[in-house]
Amino acid sequence: MGLSIHYRGTLTDKNQIYPLIDELEDIAKSMQWEYRLFDEDWSQRPDATLEKGEAGTLKIEGDARLKGVILNVHEDCESLSLCFDASGAITSLLNVALNAEEGYPSGPQWLSVKTQFAGPEVHVAVVKLLRYLKSKYLHDLEVNDESGYWETDDYGAVVENIDLINRGIAAITRRLEAARPESTDDIIAQIEKALRDMQDRENREE
């Protein structure tokens, strides 16, 4: 649960990868965003895999053979991967690692960034950045913005979406704390009931 932006696309011109990386680095510095640069060898096949680390954690081993930047625009927002494989398609370290055994799929794959807990300003900033990249570097970029801001520029809709989901999460939390469910089925039932109640209230208010 949470407001997210989904995106996929390919570089219009692979020769523009370094100007794109330089520009993203400049943007990150000016916005005081944390970032990580990638400049791996596109001529080599990726060998990144997902391995189990200490205490059951998962980690990526090997090389994903990506070029680009991962942006951390806010501590409460998921990382925005603007990394590209040898075909010029946007991808992520995790996507490469998950597809290691079956062979990496050709063409762009959908990625997502959840902005729910970072606030509407961060959501809008991510959308505006993607718009800019589409106009200059990624002419086939597709964006599915759950708030609708990509299509409408309606800032109020972003605020309403975030507020609605936050209220839903709060309602579910209160219900679970009060009911103290003991089984997975009980938890699911309580969550479904909280969501139905919230939807009923929304319908009555319209």
Legacy VTK file of the C-alpha trace (Angstrom):
# vtk DataFile Version 3.0
C-alpha trace
ASCII
DATASET POLYDATA
POINTS 206 float
0.000 0.000 0.000
1.374 3.389 -0.947
1.451 5.940 -3.731
3.983 4.967 -6.398
5.275 6.016 -9.796
5.927 3.289 -12.369
8.175 3.922 -15.365
10.014 2.283 -18.241
11.900 3.416 -21.325
15.116 3.382 -23.322
17.779 5.893 -24.199
16.982 7.682 -27.442
20.716 7.689 -28.196
23.079 5.450 -26.217
25.893 7.907 -26.957
24.105 10.344 -24.623
24.628 8.146 -21.556
27.532 10.183 -20.178
25.874 13.603 -20.668
22.830 12.109 -18.919
24.922 10.812 -16.015
26.693 14.175 -15.684
23.391 16.039 -15.666
21.818 13.710 -13.103
24.858 14.128 -10.873
24.571 17.928 -11.143
20.862 17.762 -10.311
21.522 15.527 -7.309
24.173 17.881 -5.991
21.997 20.970 -6.453
19.031 19.256 -4.731
21.276 17.756 -2.030
20.119 14.267 -2.919
22.285 11.267 -2.147
23.270 9.326 -5.254
25.356 6.429 -6.535
27.047 6.385 -9.944
27.488 3.324 -12.182
29.873 3.080 -15.119
30.249 -0.639 -15.758
31.314 -2.404 -18.940
28.420 -2.846 -21.360
30.476 -5.217 -23.521
30.436 -7.895 -20.796
27.479 -10.109 -19.880
25.919 -9.347 -16.458
26.687 -11.902 -13.757
24.892 -10.301 -10.797
22.960 -12.724 -8.594
20.805 -12.423 -5.488
22.426 -14.219 -2.572
21.425 -14.822 1.047
23.611 -12.920 3.485
23.894 -12.881 7.243
20.753 -13.236 9.355
18.702 -14.127 6.284
19.262 -10.815 4.516
19.601 -10.707 0.744
22.443 -9.061 -1.123
23.503 -8.689 -4.746
26.779 -10.298 -5.756
28.635 -9.812 -9.038
28.346 -7.123 -11.711
25.100 -5.909 -13.252
26.967 -4.136 -16.103
24.978 -0.933 -15.779
25.621 2.709 -16.495
23.640 5.455 -14.796
22.648 6.828 -11.425
20.567 5.704 -8.447
19.014 8.721 -6.715
17.855 8.867 -3.107
15.644 11.926 -3.259
14.326 11.596 0.305
14.940 9.323 3.269
11.289 8.197 3.213
11.175 7.605 -0.555
12.343 4.505 -2.378
15.445 4.883 -4.519
14.907 6.096 -8.083
16.912 3.885 -10.454
18.033 5.641 -13.618
20.470 2.948 -14.672
20.698 1.440 -18.151
21.718 -1.943 -19.503
23.684 -2.539 -22.703
20.514 -2.230 -24.807
19.907 1.258 -23.408
16.849 0.199 -21.380
16.208 1.511 -17.892
16.655 -1.244 -15.323
17.815 -1.836 -11.760
20.369 -3.916 -9.907
17.583 -6.099 -8.523
16.017 -6.696 -11.939
19.345 -7.859 -13.340
20.044 -10.135 -10.368
16.578 -11.698 -10.393
16.852 -12.591 -14.083
20.382 -13.995 -13.967
19.406 -17.669 -14.309
16.761 -17.274 -17.021
18.653 -14.719 -19.084
17.926 -11.039 -18.964
14.768 -10.049 -20.920
15.172 -7.765 -23.913
13.449 -4.402 -23.900
12.506 -2.049 -21.090
11.023 -3.426 -17.879
8.671 -1.575 -15.535
10.310 -0.105 -12.430
8.589 1.575 -9.496
9.401 4.167 -6.870
7.129 4.540 -3.828
6.792 8.171 -2.718
3.922 7.730 -0.240
5.809 8.522 2.955
8.000 11.306 1.567
5.136 13.727 0.903
3.564 15.361 -2.172
6.517 17.667 -2.883
8.843 14.704 -3.369
6.294 12.919 -5.563
6.003 15.979 -7.786
9.792 16.398 -7.936
10.220 12.832 -9.196
7.524 13.293 -11.839
9.051 16.573 -13.034
12.478 14.942 -13.288
11.053 12.084 -15.359
9.297 14.579 -17.627
12.549 16.416 -18.210
14.401 13.189 -19.003
11.670 12.191 -21.459
12.008 15.476 -23.311
15.789 15.227 -23.636
17.027 11.641 -23.318
14.160 9.116 -23.192
11.614 9.869 -25.885
9.788 6.535 -25.421
9.540 6.892 -21.629
6.233 5.611 -20.249
5.039 6.699 -16.821
2.128 5.338 -14.796
1.638 7.817 -11.961
-0.915 6.533 -9.451
-1.793 10.103 -8.435
-2.448 11.208 -12.024
-0.042 14.148 -11.703
1.987 13.042 -14.744
-1.078 13.657 -16.928
-2.913 16.438 -15.093
-0.448 18.601 -13.111
-3.055 18.450 -10.347
-1.062 18.921 -7.138
-4.225 18.665 -5.047
-4.810 15.137 -6.344
-1.360 14.110 -5.114
-2.141 15.498 -1.659
-5.536 13.744 -1.601
-4.038 10.397 -2.663
-1.344 10.505 -0.012
-3.814 11.579 2.674
-6.299 8.839 1.725
-3.673 6.110 1.903
-2.232 7.463 5.159
-5.686 7.361 6.706
-6.140 3.817 5.437
-2.859 2.706 6.967
-3.774 4.383 10.266
-7.194 2.699 10.280
-5.669 -0.720 9.640
-3.081 -0.183 12.366
-5.746 0.824 14.903
-7.920 -2.154 14.026
-5.052 -4.630 14.322
-3.941 -3.156 17.635
-7.485 -3.399 19.018
-8.253 -6.886 17.683
-4.847 -8.447 18.342
-5.327 -11.094 15.607
-3.555 -14.377 16.218
-3.420 -15.907 12.747
-2.601 -14.755 9.222
-6.247 -15.245 8.222
-7.354 -13.025 11.113
-4.913 -10.296 10.066
-6.110 -10.402 6.450
-9.743 -10.266 7.540
-9.105 -7.248 9.763
-7.251 -5.416 6.981
-10.034 -6.100 4.483
-12.641 -4.874 6.988
-10.701 -1.673 7.643
-10.386 -0.979 3.913
-14.109 -1.591 3.336
-15.029 0.743 6.199
-12.739 3.444 4.855
-14.209 3.084 1.336
-17.751 3.295 2.735
-16.861 6.548 4.518
-15.348 7.967 1.356
-18.488 7.096 -0.638
-20.758 8.763 1.933
-18.660 11.941 1.828
-18.877 12.253 -1.986
LINES 1 207
206 0 1 2 3 4 5 6 7 8 9 10 11 12 13 14 15 16 17 18 19 20 21 22 23 24 25 26 27 28 29 30 31 32 33 34 35 36 37 38 39 40 41 42 43 44 45 46 47 48 49 50 51 52 53 54 55 56 57 58 59 60 61 62 63 64 65 66 67 68 69 70 71 72 73 74 75 76 77 78 79 80 81 82 83 84 85 86 87 88 89 90 91 92 93 94 95 96 97 98 99 100 101 102 103 104 105 106 107 108 109 110 111 112 113 114 115 116 117 118 119 120 121 122 123 124 125 126 127 128 129 130 131 132 133 134 135 136 137 138 139 140 141 142 143 144 145 146 147 148 149 150 151 152 153 154 155 156 157 158 159 160 161 162 163 164 165 166 167 168 169 170 171 172 173 174 175 176 177 178 179 180 181 182 183 184 185 186 187 188 189 190 191 192 193 194 195 196 197 198 199 200 201 202 203 204 205
